[in-house]
Amino acid sequence: FFENGSVVKTKILLACDGVFSAVRRQLYPNDSPIYFGQLNWGTVIKSHMLPPNLHQKNGVHYFQNRGDPIWMSMLNDGGSGYTFWQFRVSGDPKHSKELSGNNGRGGLGLPGVKEKLVRIARESCETVANAIEAIPEETIFERSIVGRSSLPTWLSPGGKVALVGDSAHGMHPNIAQGANSTFESAAAIVKALCEEKDSFISALNSYEKARKPRADLVQQ
């Protein structure tokens, strides 16, 4: 069922709908995303838009504040004249969420976010505040740092629905394995479906058997 009322019937369903998965919610109604108390903003912009002292070719500028709120910010040379910028607030989950432009659900170009970040940064680091001021608000992408707990199984009781990617094994980005784990799961499910064309249910079982132990370990 889709929001526009249309209905699609399939032999199997692969739920690749992210950490806020609607399919996972139907399979596990009492399971909710784990909010790590962190909110993140980032963008990729032309390096010349930043103050001259903040573009270091093949380099990284790292800033950290241990006050209230706790925050860190990075400016990474992305090559070809681009810079990746990130700003992350940690600490009290309620306070972090109050900074959100969308009640913690994130989004692109949320009004008012830039002003809040400039204010926070200027309290302890003028350099970071100047960098944020140079970034167009419409390019700033906000996201909550959330994950999911391990599940007994990624499959529906009938074996025809399988969770894939963040809907199955969403994890904290600090270990830099979220996308990698999703690529591994996608490869495993394609392999299983190609090798077991006569039984989709058997293929989904093989996918889970191949991927779940490793994904559970990385999540932990």
C-alpha positions in Angstrom: 0.0 0.0 0.0 1.3 3.5 -0.9 0.3 6.9 0.3 -1.6 7.6 -3.0 -3.8 4.5 -2.3 -2.2 2.3 -5.0 -1.5 -1.4 -4.2 1.3 -3.5 -5.6 1.4 -7.3 -5.2 4.8 -9.0 -5.3 6.2 -12.5 -4.6 8.7 -11.0 -2.1 9.4 -7.6 -0.6 12.9 -6.2 0.1 12.6 -3.4 2.7 15.3 -1.0 1.8 13.5 2.0 3.5 16.2 3.1 5.9 16.6 3.5 9.6 13.0 4.8 10.1 11.7 1.8 8.1 7.9 1.5 7.9 8.2 -2.2 7.0 10.3 -2.9 10.1 7.7 -1.0 12.2 5.1 -3.4 10.9 7.2 -6.5 11.7 8.3 -5.2 15.1 5.7 -2.6 16.3 7.5 -2.1 19.7 10.9 -1.5 18.3 12.1 2.1 17.8 15.2 3.8 16.4 18.0 4.4 19.0 18.8 8.1 19.2 22.4 8.5 20.3 21.9 12.1 21.5 23.8 13.6 18.6 22.7 15.9 15.7 24.8 16.4 12.6 24.9 19.0 9.9 27.1 18.8 6.8 27.5 19.9 3.2 30.0 20.0 0.3 30.8 23.4 -1.1 33.2 25.2 -3.4 36.4 25.8 -1.4 36.7 29.4 -2.6 33.5 30.2 -0.7 35.3 29.7 2.7 37.6 32.1 4.3 41.1 31.7 2.8 42.7 30.3 6.0 40.2 27.5 6.2 41.1 25.7 2.9 44.1 23.4 3.3 44.8 21.4 0.2 44.8 17.7 1.0 44.3 18.6 4.7 41.7 18.6 7.5 40.8 21.3 9.9 39.4 19.8 13.2 37.7 21.8 15.9 36.3 20.7 19.2 34.4 22.3 22.1 34.0 20.5 25.5 31.7 23.1 26.9 27.9 23.2 26.8 26.9 22.1 24.2 29.7 19.7 23.3 30.4 20.0 19.6 33.0 19.1 17.0 33.5 20.5 13.5 35.6 19.4 10.5 36.6 20.9 7.2 38.0 18.3 4.8 39.6 19.0 1.4 37.5 17.0 -1.0 39.6 17.6 -4.0 38.7 19.3 -7.3 38.0 22.6 -5.6 35.5 21.3 -3.1 35.4 21.1 0.7 33.3 18.8 3.0 32.1 20.5 6.2 30.6 18.9 9.2 29.3 20.1 12.6 28.0 17.7 15.3 26.5 18.4 18.6 26.6 15.8 21.4 25.4 15.5 25.0 21.9 15.9 26.3 19.6 14.3 23.8 16.8 16.8 24.5 19.1 19.8 24.1 20.5 18.4 20.9 17.0 17.9 19.5 16.0 21.5 20.3 18.6 22.6 17.7 16.9 20.6 15.0 15.1 22.4 12.2 12.7 19.4 11.9 12.1 18.0 15.4 15.1 15.7 15.1 14.1 14.1 11.7 16.6 16.1 9.7 16.4 17.4 6.2 18.0 19.8 3.6 18.1 23.5 3.9 16.0 23.7 7.1 15.2 27.4 8.0 16.9 28.8 11.1 19.5 26.0 11.4 22.4 28.1 10.2 21.6 30.9 12.6 21.6 28.5 15.6 24.9 26.9 14.6 26.6 30.3 14.1 25.5 31.3 17.5 26.7 28.2 19.2 30.1 28.2 17.4 30.7 31.9 18.1 30.6 31.3 21.8 33.8 29.4 21.7 35.4 29.5 18.2 35.1 32.5 15.9 36.9 30.5 13.1 34.1 27.9 12.9 31.4 30.6 13.2 32.9 32.4 10.2 33.0 29.1 8.2 29.4 28.4 8.9 28.4 32.0 7.9 30.0 31.4 4.5 27.9 28.3 3.8 24.5 28.8 2.1 21.8 27.5 4.4 20.0 25.8 1.5 22.9 23.4 1.2 23.1 22.3 4.8 21.9 18.8 5.4 20.7 17.9 8.9 20.5 14.4 10.3 20.0 12.8 13.7 22.6 10.2 14.6 20.4 7.1 15.1 20.7 3.4 14.8 18.8 0.2 15.3 19.2 -2.7 17.8 19.9 -6.2 16.6 16.8 -8.3 15.7 16.1 -12.1 16.2 15.5 -12.2 12.4 15.3 -9.9 9.4 12.6 -12.0 7.8 8.8 -11.9 8.1 7.1 -15.0 9.7 6.3 -16.2 6.2 9.8 -15.6 4.9 8.6 -13.4 2.0 9.7 -10.0 3.5 13.4 -9.2 4.2 14.9 -6.1 5.8 18.0 -4.8 4.0 20.5 -2.1 4.9 19.7 0.4 7.6 16.3 -1.0 8.1 18.0 -4.2 9.3 21.3 -3.0 10.8 21.4 0.8 11.2 24.5 1.7 13.2 26.4 4.7 14.5 28.5 6.3 11.8 31.7 6.7 13.9 32.9 3.2 12.8 32.3 4.2 9.2 30.6 0.9 8.4 27.0 1.9 7.7 27.2 2.2 3.9 29.8 -0.6 3.7 27.4 -2.9 5.5 24.6 -2.0 3.2 26.8 -2.7 0.1 27.6 -6.1 1.6 24.0 -6.9 2.3 23.0 -5.8 -1.2 25.7 -8.1 -2.7 24.6 -11.0 -0.5 20.9 -10.7 -1.5 21.7 -10.5 -5.2 24.0 -13.5 -4.9 21.3 -15.5 -3.1 18.6 -14.6 -5.6 20.8 -15.5 -8.5 21.8 -18.9 -7.0 18.4 -19.9 -5.8 16.1 -18.8 -8.6 13.6 -21.6 -7.9 12.8 -20.5 -4.4 12.7 -16.9 -3.3 12.0 -17.9 0.3 15.1 -20.1 0.3 17.1 -17.3 -1.2 16.1 -14.8 1.5 17.0 -17.4 4.2 20.4 -17.8 2.6 20.8 -14.0 2.5 20.1 -13.7 6.2 22.3 -16.7 7.1 25.2 -15.2 5.1 24.9 -11.6 6.4 23.2 -11.4 9.8 26.1 -12.8 12.1 28.6 -10.3 10.7 26.2 -7.4 10.7 25.2 -8.1 14.3 28.8 -8.1 15.3 29.5 -4.7 13.6 26.4 -3.2 15.2 27.6 -4.2 18.6 
